[in-house]
Amino acid sequence: MLPMQCPHFDAGRCGSCALIRTPYSQQLADKVTHAQGLLAEYLDVEWLPATPSAEHAFRNKAKMVVTGTAEHPVLGILDAQQNGIDLHDCPLYNEPMHYLLEAITAFITRANVQPYDLKTKRGELKYVLVTQSPDDEYMVRFVSRSQEPVTRLRKHLPEFLESHPQVAVFSVNIQPEHKAILEGDHEIILTEQHTLTMRVNDIPLHLRPQSFFQTNTDIAAALYDQARQWIAHERPAHLWDLFCGVGGFALHLSPFADRVTGIEISEDAIASADLTAETLGITNLHFDALDATAFSREHSGTQGEGGPDMIVVNPPRGGIGQELAGFIEASPAHTVVYSSCNAVTLAKDLAHMPSLRPVAARVLDMFPHTSHYEVIVLLKRAA
């Protein structure tokens, strides 16, 4: 595949892909070096070959700030002066996504939805969020200051859906605050279908509007498959999947465990995970909408039937933190799989789990052209 070319970066309109001029092979090598340096004290780690990404058209989610006017909306980002920059044709997305984003701008005009203006605090539409499935179906979400445009959107939506049947889910999220907050708590779903199916490996994950999912589907698939390879031969009696999201790890690993418990604070994500488990007829899997640290605190010290002998953690960038790391260190788990989007916090967390030693690791390039990456580590309890 040819290296990514971006007219927006070349023209100085967008600098999000800060490493775009660094050869991709060098980007990947630098990420491996960075991860290995942070875990350098663990001398026995087997570093598996890094998993590369496609260099362009790899993102499955567009998060677009909406500016301009209802007659001429702009989907993209803000410059330093808070003016909108049109990025509907960003090369991180594929052509079908470009086409849909362009159609959405026409839909905004047809429904007469005024973009929100940060300077005057007037208008309604703040963001357009679009998620694309591997089957080229879409979830489209409008983030609005209030419910004011909902009636018009509902009126014009059937015509939009008839022209764009690939849109499976359409919703309006209400975010009334004048703050840099992407979305609010209240979601109004305007389509009969409430979930988008993301087929990852052999698992049809169901995404509700406020469910988190990785932005690079191919790399997410490789991530889940790596965990599956590591634990397939171990047959844990009870596996915990903490920060489980929509259940990606838990659902992939359930065939290899007697019992799996998935914990995630987002109720929307848990509803998505429950739906997938029900659809697949999985009976050894239980999900709960709970805080991972609070759940672990409640179950700290449990042995036998209640305690896990294997744990998977996939935390946000802040890591699992000292308290949860301490609970895992004191748990009966003999194996931990830690999937991290921030190797710096991963290294800090490992220091609080001294008896769990990294034995294998792999860098997966979830975010090409940036310094960010995913690293997954297999930890084993020291004898």
N, C-alpha and C positions, 0 to 999 in steps of 0.2 A: 504494500500500500504506500502511496506517495505521502511525503511529509505534509502536515497541515499547513495550508496557506490561509491567512486571515487579513482581508483588506481593512478591517476595523483596527487591528493591532498596528498594521503598517502605517495607517493614517493617524495614529495616536488617539483614536476615539475610545479604545478599550484596552486596558492593560491587565485584564484578569488572568490571561495565560502568560504569566511572566516569563516562562522558560521556553516559549515557542521557538525562539531562535537557537536554542541549544539542541543539537542533534538528539533524536529520541533515545538512541542507544546510550548516550552519555547521561541523559536524564535518569534512565533506569539504573545505570551503574552507580550514579551518585546517591540514589535512594537506598540501594543495597548497602553502600559504604556507610551511609548515615545510620541505618538501622544496626548494622554490625558494630559500629563504633559505640552506640548506646548500650549494647549488650556484650561489650568486649570482655567483661569480667567472667562471663560464662564460657569457659574454654571448650566445653564438650558439645556445643550446639552444632547440629548438622544443618547448614544453610542450603536449603533446596533452591533450584534455579528460580529466579524471579519470574513472575507471570506478567507479561507485557499486555498492554491494552491496544486497541485500535488507536490511531493517532488523531482521528477526527470522526465525527458522527457517532460518538460513543455514549453521549449523555441521553438518559431516558426522561429527564425532567427539565423543563424550562421554567425559571422563576423570573418573570418579567415585570419590572416597574412600569406602570401605565402613566404616561404624561400626554401633553398636547390637549386637544379638544375632542368633543364627541364627534365632530365632523372630520377631524384629522388626528386620530389617536396614534400614539407612538408606544411600541412595546420594546423595552430594552433596559437600560441602566440610566443613572443620573451622572452628569459630569460634576465638576467641582462647584459650578454655579447653580446646581440643582436643575439643570436643563436636561431634557430627555435625549437619549441617543438610541436610534433604532437598531436593534440587534435581532430582528426576527429571522434574519438569514445567517445567524452565527454558525460557523462551520463545526461547532461542537455537536450540532443537531443534524439529523439527516434531512433529505429533501421533503419527505412527507410531513415532517414536523414544520419545516419552513412554510410549506403550503398551508398547513392548518393555522399557524400563527398569523399568516396574512389574512386568512378567512376570518379569524377572530376579530381582527381590526375592523373589518367590514361589518361584522355582527354588532360590535360596540356602537358603530355609527347608526346602524339600522334601529337598534334598541334605544338610541339617544341616551347613552350612559356617559355622564361627564367625568373625565379623569379627575382624580384628587390632586389639588395643587398644594404643595408643601408650604409655599410662601404665604398664600392667602388663607390656607386651611379651609378651602372650599372645594366642592366637587365630591364625587363618590368613589370611583373605581381606583383602588390603590395598586393592586397586583393582578396579574393573570398567571396562574400556575397550571402547567400542562404536564401530565405524565403519559408516557408512551409505553405500551406493552410490547413484548416480543412479537405478538400477533398483529401489531399495528392498529390496536385499539387505543382509545385515549380517555383520560379523565381530565376534564377542564374545570378549573375552579376560578371564580372571580372573587377577589377580596375587596369588600366594599365597606365604606364608612358606616353605612346604615342600610336598612331594608328598602330605602326609597326606590331603587331601580328594579326590585324583584318583580313587580307586576309587569313591567315592560319586557324584562328578560323572559318571563314566563310566556308572554304573548308571542314573542318572536322566535322562541326556542324551537317549536316544531318545524318551522321553515329551515332553520339552521341545521337541525338534525337530519332533515330529509336530504339536504344537500351534502351533509357530511356524516353519513351513517357510521363512520368509524369512531365517532364520539359516543362512548358507552355510558359515561357518567358526566353529569354537569351539575355543579353546585355553586352556591354563593356563600362565602364565609363573611361574617360580620366582625369587623375590627374597628371600633369607634375611636380608639385613642390616637392622638397626634404624637406617636412615638415610632421608633424603628422596630416595630413588632410585625412579623410577617403575617400572622393570622390570629384570629380570636377564637373563642370557645364555641360560638354558635354557628352551626353549619346548616344551610337550607339546601337539601338535595332536590333538584327539579326534574330528574329523570326517574323512570321506573326502576332502572338498575342502580344499585347503590355501591357496587364494588367493581373494581377493575382487576381482571385476572392477569397476573404476571407469571408466565410459565418459566420456571427456573429449574434446569435439569429436568427431572421427572415430576416436579411438584408444582401444581397450579396455585400459587399464592394469591389470596384475595386481598386487595387493598381498598380500604375505605378512605374517604377524603383526607382525614387527618392522621393516617397511618404513615410512619416513616418507612422508606425503602431506599436502598443504595442507589446512587445515581448512575451507576455503570453496570448494566444487567449482566454482561458477559463476565466481568470480574467478580460480581456477587456469586454467580454460578460456580466459578473456580474456587471461591472462598469456601462455600458450603461443601463442595466436593472434596476439598483438602481435609476438612474436619471429618468428613465421612470416611475417607481413606485411613485416617489416624485411628479412629475408634471402632471401625467395623469388626476387627478381630477381638475386641476386648469384652464385649457383651456386659456393660455395666448393669447392675441391678436397679440403680436409681440415678438418673442423670438430671442435673439442674441446668437450665438454660436461663441465665440472668441477663437482663436487658434484651429480652428475646424479640422485641419488635413484633412483626407480623408472623413470627415463628419460623423463620428461615432455617436456622440451625436445628431447632427442636424437631421440625417436620422431616428434615433430611436424615436426622440421626435416630428417629423413633424406631425404625426397623431393627436397629442393632442394640436396643436397650430394653430391659424388662419394663421399666417405667420412666417416664419423662415428665418433668414439671417445668413449665415456662413462666417466667415472671417478667412483667413489663408494666410500667406505671400508666401508660396510655390505654384508656379503655377502648378507644377506637382500634388500636392495634390488636388488642386482645380479642375484640369482636371479629376482626379479620382472621386472626389465627384460629379461633374456634370454628369459624365457617370452613376454612380449609380442612381442618381435622375432620369435621363432620362430613364434608363432601367426599373425602378419601376413606371414610370409615375407620379412622385410626382410633383405637380404644385404649391404648396405653399412655395417652398423652393428656395432660391437664394444664390449662393456662389460668393464670390469675392476674388481675390488674392491681399490682402492688409495687411499692418501692422496693428495689432489690436489696438495699442495705437493711431496711426494716424487716423484710422477710427473712434475711439471713440472721439478723439479730434474734428474731423470734425462735429460729430453729438452731441457734448456735449450740454446739455440744451434743446435738442429737446423734445417736448411733443406731446401728441396726436398721430396722424397718424405715425409720424416718429420715435418716441422714443420707446424703448423696455419696456415691463412691466415684462420681465423675461430675465435673462442673464445666460448663461453657460460659464465658463472659464476653460480651460484645458492647462495651460501654461507649458513651459519647467521648468527645475529645478530652474531657477532664479526667478520664480514667475511672477506676473503681474506688479509689480513695483508700486511706489508711485503715479506716474502720472495717470496710468490707474485706479488704485484703487480709486483715487480722482474723476475721471469721473464717475465710477460706483456708488460711494457714492452720487454724485449729480444727477444721472440719475433718471428717473421715475420708475425704476425697483423696484418692491416690493419683488421679489424673485430672489436669485442668487444660482446657483449650482456651487461650486468650486471643481474641481478635481485636486489634487495636487500629484506630485511625490516627493515633498520635503516639509514636514510639517514645517520645520524651516522658509522657505520663505512664506508659507501659513500664519503662525502666524503673521509675519511682515506685510503682506498685509491686514490682518483682522484689524490690528490696524489703518489702514488708511480708514476703512469703518465702523466707529463706530455705524452708525444707522442700519447697517445690522448685525443682531445677529445670530450666529450659533444656530440652534435648533435641528439638527440631524447630525450624522456623522458615518462613517464606514471605518475601515481599511480593505484594500484588499491587499493580499500579492502577488504583481506582481513579486517580485524578491526574492524567497526563498534563504536561505543560505547566504544572505547579510543583511546589516542593512537598505537597502532601501525598501520602500513600497509605495503603493498608498493610499491616504485617500480622501474620497469624503465627502463634507460638504454642508448641506442645510442651507442657510441664509435667514432670513426673516426681512423685514423692521420693525423697532421698531415703535410702535404706537406713 
